[in-house]
Amino acid sequence: MMFLGSSSPVSEEGIIAVERALGVTLPPGYRGFLLKHNGGHPDKPVFTVAETGAFGVIQNLFCVNADSRDDLIKAHKRYHARLPKSVLS
């Protein structure tokens, strides 16, 4: 899968700064995604859920980039009151 519209590469230090700002530790898979792609949207956004056969869609994945509307810290500030505690809130 390719990701389009990704932000500039982020460093391990940038991810650690986000984790400190949010008071969380990001999952290893998401940290790896940020280091490799740093957000964006998949070139093929429709996928099949293996367990159920249902279809899903991913529009955008958050990044670490204060200049982006998809910045993880900005998104957390916008949505934290609506998210379950288990989802970075």
Steps between C-alpha positions, in 0.01 A plus 500: 500500500620848417418816692440829320525848649733395782677768703875546518681220685476508878780398734484277805549818706196656331288199592625510860406870519146417381471217753605738778257768383213248494608309811490165317726243340404440138466135391813360330319448169384862487845627598646297213239642262584856607873441453448353154205700359400769754132516416326525167223304336523153345496471122233229542281618789248212492602182683346173617495413870653152515296375796159598365532559127348846548637799310658806656641830378802697621501862387795659683751394761633757745855630479754686712509841330375814671437660158260225390126487568557127570754562777452250783519761777251732326264208442525398864408851610201502261363156578621386844167571672322270252745210513486200734774504764677216322550717187766757594270706717 
